[in-house]
Amino acid sequence: MFSDSDRNFMASNMKIVVESIEHKLNESFFAEFKPIAISTISTYIEAIKNFEASGVKRDLDFGQDNEAEEFIRSHHCDLVDEIDNEDVIQVLDTLRYSFSCYAYNGLHQLYTRQENECWHPKIKLTEVLTPNDIELLDQVLTLYRGCDISELENNSFGQAWTTSLEAAKEFAYIHYRNQAWFNENNRVVLETTYSKDHVLFSDQSDEYEVVVDVGKLVDVRKHS
């Protein structure tokens, strides 16, 4: 579907699970627009590469879009002006948002500004993301995750956990309750013990998030 170069950029630089995008573009409602989306993603990647190769430093202090962000926004506006399908526009807008985040401040912005209420390309961290506050963590952590019970049943867990039980409860029972897929009977708070040595990212300022290497998870259980 994607060129080897584009696939490698998304997987290696952006840490996107490319199959998560391919699966969405292969849905029947999107069939007519699949070639457009593939071309659009390739164009966004080229704009980001050109900006990064220019040597211009990203300006994070004044809120002014860089060249890649400006191009992505303009391209998206021109694109959706010709489309009369809200579901398709939503997917294209999510792609715009993801690539704009990366254009703004690389992987850190892309990961920390994910919008998980609706479809979003899946991001999987494979190395430590900086800046972080991992040094603030205890050596042995008790972590919680609010999620669907299927994660425990299938032994297939997300990377985002929290040191706050209350935050986990909010993710389990509050944050997504207005979504069509939400079923309170299937929601659960999971608990595990985890070593600071294997933490990939931490931000203890808001949701007390800790990103884990799921391969290092052991003894995941329901919080009692």
Phi, psi and omega per residue, in radians:
M1 nan -0.930 3.109
F2 -1.751 2.707 3.042
S3 -1.142 2.758 3.118
D4 -1.027 -0.665 -3.123
S5 -1.145 -0.792 -3.141
D6 -1.169 -0.738 3.121
R7 -1.058 -0.760 -3.126
N8 -1.139 -0.704 3.132
F9 -1.100 -0.794 -3.139
M10 -1.139 -0.742 -3.073
A11 -1.319 -0.738 -3.029
S12 -1.529 -0.774 -3.080
N13 -1.504 -0.784 -3.061
M14 -1.637 -0.139 -3.136
K15 1.004 0.535 3.098
I16 -1.446 2.366 2.954
V17 -1.352 1.733 -2.957
V18 -1.027 -0.552 3.135
E19 -1.067 -0.462 3.129
S20 -1.181 -0.565 3.048
I21 -1.336 -0.773 -3.132
E22 -1.015 -0.725 -3.137
H23 -1.076 -0.734 3.133
K24 -1.155 -0.780 -3.111
L25 -1.187 -0.364 3.135
N26 -1.533 -0.049 3.095
E27 -1.172 2.570 -2.985
S28 -1.023 -0.656 -3.086
F29 -1.152 -0.324 -3.036
F30 -1.806 0.000 -2.987
A31 -0.928 -0.765 -3.091
E32 -1.131 -0.471 -2.998
F33 -1.832 0.014 -3.103
K34 -0.995 -0.861 3.126
P35 -1.057 -0.608 3.120
I36 -1.131 -0.756 -3.133
A37 -1.144 -0.724 3.128
I38 -1.082 -0.787 3.113
S39 -1.121 -0.694 -3.138
T40 -1.108 -0.798 3.127
I41 -1.066 -0.746 3.119
S42 -1.079 -0.692 3.118
T43 -1.158 -0.712 3.097
Y44 -1.084 -0.781 -3.126
I45 -1.082 -0.743 3.118
E46 -1.071 -0.717 3.127
A47 -1.112 -0.715 3.128
I48 -1.170 -0.776 3.121
K49 -1.060 -0.752 -3.133
N50 -1.114 -0.705 3.120
F51 -1.148 -0.791 -3.130
E52 -1.136 -0.618 -3.141
A53 -1.256 -0.342 -3.106
S54 -1.230 -0.351 -3.128
G55 1.445 0.003 3.112
V56 -1.229 2.255 -3.109
K57 -1.300 2.392 3.070
R58 -1.122 2.261 -3.137
D59 -1.732 1.876 -3.056
L60 -1.775 0.006 -2.993
D61 -1.663 -0.523 -2.978
F62 -1.923 0.005 3.060
G63 1.242 0.308 3.142
Q64 -1.609 2.278 -3.117
D65 -1.128 2.465 3.023
N66 -1.459 3.118 -3.039
E67 -1.052 -0.696 -3.122
A68 -1.173 -0.743 3.097
E69 -1.061 -0.783 3.141
E70 -1.065 -0.742 3.136
F71 -1.123 -0.796 -3.112
I72 -1.078 -0.758 3.124
R73 -1.093 -0.824 -3.120
S74 -1.109 -0.766 3.133
H75 -1.057 -0.766 -3.114
H76 -1.116 -0.776 -3.137
C77 -1.051 -0.755 3.113
D78 -1.132 -0.647 -3.088
L79 -1.180 -0.882 -3.030
V80 -1.299 -0.312 3.060
D81 -1.045 -0.405 -3.080
E82 -1.766 0.091 -3.064
I83 -2.061 2.312 -3.139
D84 -2.081 1.028 3.141
N85 -2.614 1.879 -3.016
E86 -1.112 -0.624 3.134
D87 -1.151 -0.711 3.103
V88 -1.163 -0.758 3.134
I89 -1.066 -0.662 3.136
Q90 -1.085 -0.740 3.113
V91 -1.126 -0.801 3.138
L92 -1.108 -0.628 3.128
D93 -1.215 -0.634 3.080
T94 -1.129 -0.697 3.078
L95 -1.125 -0.745 3.072
R96 -0.987 -0.813 -3.113
Y97 -1.065 -0.806 -3.101
S98 -1.090 -0.840 -3.095
F99 -1.261 -0.526 3.046
S100 -1.165 -0.717 3.079
C101 -1.014 -0.807 -3.135
Y102 -1.145 -0.695 3.121
A103 -1.082 -0.620 -3.089
Y104 -1.210 -0.914 -3.068
N105 -2.629 0.684 2.990
G106 1.109 -2.685 -3.027
L107 -1.115 -0.598 -3.111
H108 -1.049 -0.822 3.125
Q109 -1.153 -0.738 -3.126
L110 -1.071 -0.788 -3.103
Y111 -1.240 -0.839 -3.005
T112 -1.322 -0.262 -3.121
R113 -1.931 0.429 3.081
Q114 -1.084 2.528 3.066
E115 -1.911 1.765 -2.969
N116 -1.640 -0.009 -3.140
E117 -1.201 -0.556 3.104
C118 -2.192 -2.974 -3.100
W119 -1.081 2.429 3.094
H120 -2.632 2.479 3.063
P121 -0.941 2.383 -3.111
K122 -1.313 2.268 3.099
I123 -1.866 2.304 3.115
K124 -2.233 1.868 3.109
L125 -1.232 2.403 3.122
T126 -2.138 -0.037 3.123
E127 -2.619 2.926 -3.086
V128 -1.137 2.282 3.131
L129 -1.705 2.240 3.132
T130 -2.085 2.673 -0.024
P131 -1.292 2.766 3.132
N132 -2.658 3.083 3.071
D133 -2.165 0.695 -3.135
I134 -0.974 -0.569 -3.095
E135 -1.096 -0.337 3.134
L136 -1.379 -0.242 -3.038
L137 -1.393 2.653 2.977
D138 -1.201 2.789 -3.130
Q139 -1.146 -0.699 3.080
V140 -2.003 2.165 -3.006
L141 -1.928 2.502 2.875
T142 -1.757 2.069 -3.063
L143 -2.040 2.671 -3.132
Y144 -2.283 2.692 3.081
R145 -2.548 2.208 3.040
G146 -1.629 2.118 -3.006
C147 -2.808 -3.016 3.056
D148 -1.410 2.524 -3.116
I149 -1.046 -0.385 -3.131
S150 -1.069 -0.478 3.108
E151 -1.068 -0.743 3.128
L152 -1.253 -0.737 -3.114
E153 -1.119 -0.622 -3.092
N154 -1.728 0.006 -3.104
N155 0.921 0.773 -3.102
S156 -2.315 1.685 -2.946
F157 -1.861 2.623 3.009
G158 -1.322 2.890 -3.099
Q159 -1.473 -0.436 -3.011
A160 -1.509 1.995 3.079
W161 -2.119 -3.120 -3.129
T162 -2.567 2.637 3.046
T163 -1.466 -0.078 -3.094
S164 -1.840 2.078 3.089
L165 -1.107 -0.694 -3.135
E166 -1.117 -0.691 3.096
A167 -1.109 -0.707 3.124
A168 -1.117 -0.698 3.117
K169 -1.108 -0.660 3.117
E170 -1.143 -0.697 3.096
F171 -1.195 -0.568 -3.132
A172 -1.267 -0.753 -2.888
Y173 -2.128 -0.173 -3.018
I174 -2.095 -0.932 -2.946
H175 -0.975 -0.653 -3.013
Y176 -1.898 0.234 -3.002
R177 -1.164 -0.320 3.113
N178 -1.581 -0.005 3.121
Q179 -1.425 2.562 -3.073
A180 -1.081 -0.520 -3.069
W181 -1.461 -0.133 -3.018
F182 -1.207 2.254 3.061
N183 -2.375 1.852 -3.043
E184 -0.996 -0.532 -3.119
N185 -1.166 -0.354 -3.132
N186 -1.749 0.042 -3.100
R187 -1.590 2.608 -3.035
V188 -2.722 2.700 2.967
V189 -1.851 2.150 3.111
L190 -1.717 2.750 -3.128
E191 -2.418 2.522 3.085
T192 -2.695 2.876 3.004
T193 -1.896 2.368 -2.971
Y194 -2.520 2.543 -3.114
S195 -1.514 2.369 3.053
K196 -0.977 -0.500 -3.091
D197 -1.089 -0.388 -3.061
H198 -1.886 0.170 3.136
V199 -1.302 2.349 -3.129
L200 -1.714 -0.382 3.115
F201 -2.905 2.581 3.059
S202 -2.550 2.429 2.998
D203 -2.452 1.746 -3.068
Q204 -1.630 0.310 -3.070
S205 -1.627 -0.328 -3.031
D206 -2.318 -1.418 -3.112
E207 -1.642 0.125 3.109
Y208 0.981 0.753 -3.033
E209 -1.308 2.448 2.983
V210 -2.296 2.179 3.123
V211 -1.716 2.254 -3.036
V212 -1.957 2.813 2.889
D213 -1.519 1.894 -3.016
V214 -1.067 -0.394 3.088
G215 -1.200 -0.263 -3.138
K216 -1.739 0.038 3.130
L217 -1.306 2.352 3.048
V218 -2.418 2.666 3.060
D219 0.926 0.876 3.030
V220 -1.391 2.347 -3.050
R221 -2.561 2.865 3.005
K222 -1.197 2.414 3.037
H223 -1.256 2.307 -3.104
S224 -1.719 nan nan
